């Protein structure tokens, strides 16, 4: 699998990533580091514990990482979740809980594509 095929599989835009990052080796280094990023695990924990502010912060961070790497599918779902969590309330809205399933699917697909790419390297 090429890095371009990896991006296709995870719903990203490799050409867009190339505009942000000057080389394919740098893109590869950053997508590898994505696997160690704790934004998603922090988001899951905060959602599970009903901590809206922490969930918002984690979703916002995940969104930013996805934007920088042009992981557009995960960027879209994490952006919508971020906006759902933005209003300062005491509880996580039920709609945000439903959106979390989509973020989870997109995250798992992204991680799977990256791992497959790295295994074939």
C-alpha positions as CSV (number, residue, x, y, z in Angstrom):
1,X,0.0,0.0,0.0
2,X,1.3,3.4,-0.9
3,X,0.9,6.4,1.4
4,X,-1.6,7.8,-1.2
5,X,-3.6,4.6,-1.0
6,X,-3.5,4.8,2.8
7,X,-5.0,8.3,2.6
8,X,-7.7,7.1,0.2
9,X,-8.6,4.3,2.6
10,X,-8.8,6.6,5.6
11,X,-10.8,9.2,3.8
12,X,-8.0,11.8,3.7
13,X,-6.5,14.1,1.1
14,X,-2.9,13.3,0.5
15,X,-2.4,16.2,-1.9
16,X,-3.7,18.6,0.8
17,X,-1.3,17.1,3.3
18,X,1.6,17.6,0.9
19,X,0.7,21.3,0.8
20,X,1.1,21.5,4.6
21,X,4.1,19.3,5.1
22,X,7.1,19.6,2.7
23,X,7.9,15.9,2.2
24,X,6.4,12.4,2.1
25,X,8.8,11.3,4.8
26,X,7.6,14.0,7.1
27,X,4.0,13.1,6.4
28,X,4.8,9.4,7.2
29,X,6.5,10.4,10.4
30,X,3.5,12.4,11.5
31,X,0.9,9.8,10.6
32,X,3.0,7.3,12.6
33,X,2.9,9.6,15.6
34,X,-0.9,9.9,15.2
35,X,-1.1,6.3,16.6
36,X,0.4,7.5,19.8
37,X,-1.7,10.7,20.1
38,X,-3.9,10.5,23.2
39,X,-6.7,12.9,22.1
40,X,-9.0,10.0,21.1
41,X,-8.5,8.0,24.3
42,X,-9.0,11.2,26.3
43,X,-12.2,11.9,24.4
44,X,-13.5,8.4,25.1
45,X,-12.7,8.7,28.8
46,X,-14.3,12.1,29.2
47,X,-17.4,11.0,27.3
48,X,-17.7,7.9,29.4
49,X,-17.3,10.0,32.6
50,X,-19.7,12.7,31.5
51,X,-17.1,15.4,31.6
52,X,-18.3,17.8,28.9
53,X,-15.5,20.3,29.1
54,X,-12.8,17.7,28.9
55,X,-14.6,15.9,26.1
56,X,-14.8,19.2,24.2
57,X,-11.1,19.9,24.7
58,X,-10.2,16.4,23.5
59,X,-12.5,16.5,20.5
60,X,-11.1,19.9,19.6
61,X,-7.5,18.6,19.8
62,X,-8.4,15.6,17.7
63,X,-10.0,17.8,15.2
64,X,-6.9,20.0,15.0
65,X,-4.6,17.0,14.5
66,X,-6.8,15.7,11.7
67,X,-6.9,19.1,10.0
68,X,-3.1,19.3,10.1
69,X,-2.8,15.8,8.6
70,X,-5.7,16.1,6.2
71,X,-7.6,13.2,7.6
72,X,-10.8,14.7,6.3
73,X,-13.3,12.0,7.2
74,X,-12.3,11.9,10.8
75,X,-11.9,15.7,10.7
76,X,-15.5,16.0,9.7
77,X,-17.0,13.8,12.4
78,X,-14.7,15.2,15.1
79,X,-15.6,18.8,14.1
80,X,-19.3,18.1,14.3
81,X,-18.8,16.5,17.8
82,X,-16.6,19.5,18.9
83,X,-19.4,21.9,18.0
84,X,-22.0,19.8,19.7
85,X,-19.9,19.8,22.9
86,X,-19.0,23.6,22.6
87,X,-22.0,25.0,24.5
88,X,-21.1,25.3,28.2
89,X,-23.5,23.0,30.0
90,X,-23.1,20.7,32.9
91,X,-23.9,17.6,31.0
92,X,-22.9,16.0,27.7
93,X,-25.8,16.4,25.3
94,X,-27.5,13.2,24.1
95,X,-26.9,14.2,20.5
96,X,-23.1,14.3,21.2
97,X,-23.3,10.8,22.6
98,X,-24.8,9.6,19.3
99,X,-22.2,11.5,17.3
100,X,-19.4,9.7,19.3
101,X,-20.2,6.4,17.5
102,X,-19.4,8.0,14.1
103,X,-16.1,9.5,15.5
104,X,-15.3,6.0,16.8
105,X,-15.9,4.4,13.4
106,X,-13.9,7.0,11.6
107,X,-11.0,6.8,14.1
108,X,-10.9,3.0,13.9
109,X,-10.8,3.2,10.1
110,X,-8.0,5.8,10.2
111,X,-5.9,3.7,12.6
112,X,-6.5,0.5,10.6
113,X,-5.4,2.2,7.4
114,X,-2.3,3.6,9.0
115,X,-1.3,0.3,10.6
116,X,-1.9,-1.5,7.3
117,X,0.3,1.1,5.5
118,X,3.1,0.8,8.1
119,X,3.0,-3.0,8.0
120,X,3.6,-3.1,4.3
121,X,6.5,-0.6,4.5
